[in-house]
Amino acid sequence: MKGTKLKGIKSSDDRSNVAFWAWPLLIALFLGFGSACEPTGGDGYSAKDGYSLEQDSFPYLEMTVDELQKGYREGRFTVAEVVQAYLDRIDAIDREGPALNSVRAVNAQAMAVAEELDRELAAGESRGVLHGVPVLLKDNINTADMPTTAGSVFLEGSVPPADAFLVERLREAGAVILGKTNLSEWANFHSSFSSSGWSSLGGQVKNPYDLSRNPCGSSSGSGAAASANLAMLTIGTETNGSIVCPSNANGIVGLKPTVGLWSRSGIIPISYTTDSAGPMTRTVRDAAILLGALAVVDPADGMTMAEGHPAVAGHSGVAGHSGAAVDYTQFLQEDGLAGKRLGFYTAPRGNHFRVDERMEQ
């Protein structure tokens, strides 16, 4: 894919779905949901028409969470500089230029938060691995300082009274909420014929690899924004494919946690038994970092208190839970697929000759 990508897009060979609490982080690469990712039609802009990774001057291009923290420690940049650069990039790529339309709204408080986090670093204080990390949230996750709309004009300007539990945790950990991402309206739960990535309030999200192609959904904006380096981390939600499908379509790592690993309180619901929020990132390690940071017990969501939850394990009861996050990076192995064989599913051939040619390549 080198030289054929929109500015700052990461094509990842690391893809993940969760088979148990911590691992594996690679299954979603090979799954996807093909029928949901058909072309939208037309001869629209393609990434090969002029943008490439090599041409991109964004100073934090493809930077990981670990690299960002190292830069903060070494004083190479400040949180305010990083946040301003991401906000400028949203203006340049999401509002102008290719106009991905993946970010529905930016947080007016982002710079003030960044400056406060810089003061903490100057005093020798860090809140941890997410300190100063720019994050975008799907716009069905409550934020007390921004409207939460599910992409619907009926909720335009509707500001929740409190943050979702996972947003509280992000803020406590020092993450900077850059804004809210566009999505398939009501997370694709308003019509059998809804379009992936379209909402009445936010319009149509575009796929960074080819603006005429479907970004899939319903976490379309989170997928496109992560792919185009509009935030270091993004968060989506899934009831049935809404994280892994846009991750597949946009070339990123999408992880759908086991139900109850992350709290759902403060997230517009669809199904109590299958809803999950989850990380959408450019690397497996960043996904593991974010997964662990939010894998904590929430008394308002009974599914997080189920026996077997890693944050409950080792305690006689939830009341004894320490609230500490879980470190999933300990399970990552660079040679984790060594000696494994990957199956090549041939049955879908014959629907499109160009697809068949690419699969053969």
N, C-alpha and C positions, 0 to 999 in steps of 0.2 A: 504493500500500500504506500510505500515511500514516495513522496512527491505528488500524491494524488489526493491529499487530504486538505480539508479546510483548515485554516490557521489553528494550530495548537490541538489537533485531535489526536488522541491516543488510540491506537489499535491494539487491543490487549489479547494475548493468548491465554490470559488467566481469567477464568470465568467461574462463577461459583453458585451453588445452591446448597442448602443445609440439609444433611442427612441426619445429623444429630447436633447437639448443642454447639460444638466447636468446629466441626469439620464435616465434609470437605468443602473447600473453596474453589472447586474447579468444574463442577458438573454443569452449571448453567451455560458454560461456553458451548457445550455440545447439544443443548436442548433447544432453547428458543421456541417460538410459536409462529411458524412460518405463515399460516393463513392470516394472521393479524398484521403481517408486515408486507403486504403486497404493495406495489407501486401505486402512488396516488394518481399517476398519469401525467402526460404532458412532457415537453422537452425543456424542463426548467433548468436552473443553474446546477451545474455539477461541480464537485470539488476540483476536478481536473481543469476547470476553466481559469485557474489563476492563483489559487491559494496552496501553499505547501508548508510543511513544518519548518523547512529550512529558512523560509522567508519571514518567519514570525519573530518579532522583536520583543514580545512580552517577557519581562524579566523573570517571571516565575513559571514559565512554560514547563508543563509536565513535572513540576516540583512535587515531591511527596511530603507527607506529614513529618517524617523523620528529618528530611533535608531542611524543611522550614524551621523546625526547632533548633537544628544545628546553626542555621543562619542567625536566629535570634540570640543564641548563646554567644556567638562570635561577634555580634554587633554589626553584621553586614547590612541589615535593614531593620526597620521598625514595624510594629504591627500596623501603625497608621499608613506607612508607605505601602505595605502589602495590600491592605484593604482598599486604599484609594486606587491602586493599580487594577484590582479586580473590578471595582465599580466603573473605572474608565473602560475596561475591556467589555463589560456588559453594554455600555453605551456604543462602543465601536462595532461590536459584532452582533449583539442581540437587538439593539434598537436601529442601528445603521448598518451599512455594508450588506452582508448576506441576510441580516434581519431574521435571526433564528426564532425570535419570539418565544424563547423558552423561559424567560424570567418575567413573571406577571407584574411584580412590584419589587422595588428595592426598599431597604430599611433606612429610614431617615436618621436613625440613631446609630448606624453602623460605625461612623467615624468617631463619635463620642465614646462608644464602647472601646474602640481600638486605642484611643488616647489613654483611657483609664488602664487598659492592659499594659500599655507601654510604661506607665508610671509604676505599675507593680514590678515589671521586669527591671526597671531602673533601681528599684529598691531591693533587688535580689530575690524577688518572689515570683514563682511560677505556679500556676494551678495544675500543671501537668502537661501531658502530651497534646492536648487540644488547645492549649493556651495560644490565642491569636490565630487560630485556624479558621479561614473563611468557609462558611457553610450556607448552602441554599436548601430550603425546605419546600416540599410539595404543599400546594395551597389548600390542603384539607387538614393541615396540622395547625392547631390553635397557637396563636401568638398574641400576647396581650398588648403589644405595641404596634400591631399591624392587622388589617382586616384578614379574616379567613373566609374564603368565598366558595371553595370547591369549583371555581371557574364560572359560577352562575351569576347572572345579572341580578338575581333575586337576593343575593347576599352581598352585593356591592356595598362597601363601606361598613360591613358588619364586623365590629371588633370584639373578640371574645373577652370575658372578664378576667381570664387567667391563661397562662401558658399551658400547653400540653405538658405532661410529666417529662417526656423526653426533651422538650425544649428547656425546661427548668434545669435538667441535668447538663445539657449543652452549655447553658449560660454559666452554671456553677463551675464547669470544667474549663471555662475561658474561651470557648468558641465564639466567633463573631457571626451572628445571623445576618447575612448579606441581604436576604429578601426571600420571596416566595416564588416558586416555579409554577408555570402554567401546566395544565393537565387536561386529560379528557374529562369533560364536564361531569361533575358528580362521580368522578372515578369510573366513568363508563357505566354507571348504574342508573341511567335515566331513559335508555332506549335500546332496543335490540339492533338498531341500525345506526348507532352513533359512530362518529369518525374518530379514530385515534389521534389524540393530541389537539382536538378542537374543543374550545369552550366559548360560550356566548360572551363571556367577559374578557377572556384573554386572546381569542382568535386561534389561529392554527400554528402549532409548533412545527418547525422544519427540521428535517434530519441534516445534521452538519455534513455528512458525507455526500449527500445529493439532495438539494432542496426540493426536488420533485418527488422524493421518496417518503414513504410513511415512517415516522419516528417510533411507531407503535405506542402503546399506552397501557394503563392510564397515566403512569408516571413519566409522561413524554418529556416535559420540561426538565425534570431532574436528570433524565438520561442525556438529552441534548446538551444541557449546560455542563455536565461533567465531562462529556466528550470534547467540548470546545474550550475547556479550561476557563469556565466562567466562575468557578468556585473550586476550592481544593477538595471539598467533600459535598455530596448532595444526599438527600434522604427522600426516598419514595415510599409508597405503600402498595401492598398487594393483597387482593382477595383471591384472584385466580390469574396469575401471569403478569400482573401490572408492574412488577419490578424486573423480572427476568426477560420479558419480551422487549421492552425498550432498551434494556442493557444489551441484549443481543443485536438489536437494530442499530444502536449507536456506538458499538464497539467498546464497551466498558465492562467493569465487574459489577454484577448485580447479585445481591444476596438476600434471599427471602428467609428470614429467621423462622425457626420453629415458633408456632403460636405461643405467646406468653413469654418468650425470651425478652422481648421489649414490651414495655407498657403501651397500651392503646388508648389510655385515658386522655381526653382532649383531642382525639382524632375523629373526624366525621366517620361514623361507622357504616359498614355494610353487613358483615357477618361476624358474630361473636366467635365462631369456631374456626374461621379461616383468615381473618384480618391480621395483617402484620405490617409494621413499618420496618424498613431495612435500609442498609447502606448502598449507595450507588457511587462508585469511585473509579479511578483509573488504574489502580493496582490492587492486588490481593492483600498486600500488607496493610494498606490504608483501610480496606474494608474490614480487616480483622481488628484494627485499632478502634475504629468507630463501633463495630459490633460489641466489643468488650466494654467500651465506655458507657454504653446505654443498657447493658444487660444487668439490671438491678431490679429489686423488688419494688412494686408499687401497690400499696394497700388498696388503691382505688381500682385496680385491675386484678381480679382474683386469679386469672390465668398465670400471672407472674409469681404466684405463691404456690404453684403446684409442686408436688413432690418431684424431685429430679431437676428442678431449676438450679443452674450452677451457682447462683447467688444465694440459694437457700441451703445447698448441700453443706453438711458439716455443722448445721445448727439444729438444735432441738425443736425450734419453732421459728416462725417469721419474726417474732418479737426479738429474737436474739440476732437477727441479721445485722451485719456491720455496715451494710450499704456500699461496701467496696466494689469497684468494677472488676470485671473478669478479664484476664489477659489471654487473648486467643492467639497472640503472635507466637507463643511458645509452641504452637502446633504446626507452624509453617515450616516446610522443608523444601529447599530448592530442588532436590532430586526426588520429590514426592511421586513423580510419574515414571521414574526410571524403571525400565523393565515391563511397563504396562503396555497393553495393546489397545488401540482405539478402533472401534467398529465404524464402518462406513455404510450408512443406510442408503440403499440404492432404489428402494421402491418408489419414491416420489418422482422419478425421472419421467420425462416425456411431456411435461406441462409447458415448458418453454425452452427452446433450443439454446438460448444464450445462457440460461441457468445451468443447463446440462453441460455446456462447454466449460463453464467456470468450475463446476464440481469435478470434472475430469482433470482440470489443471491442478 
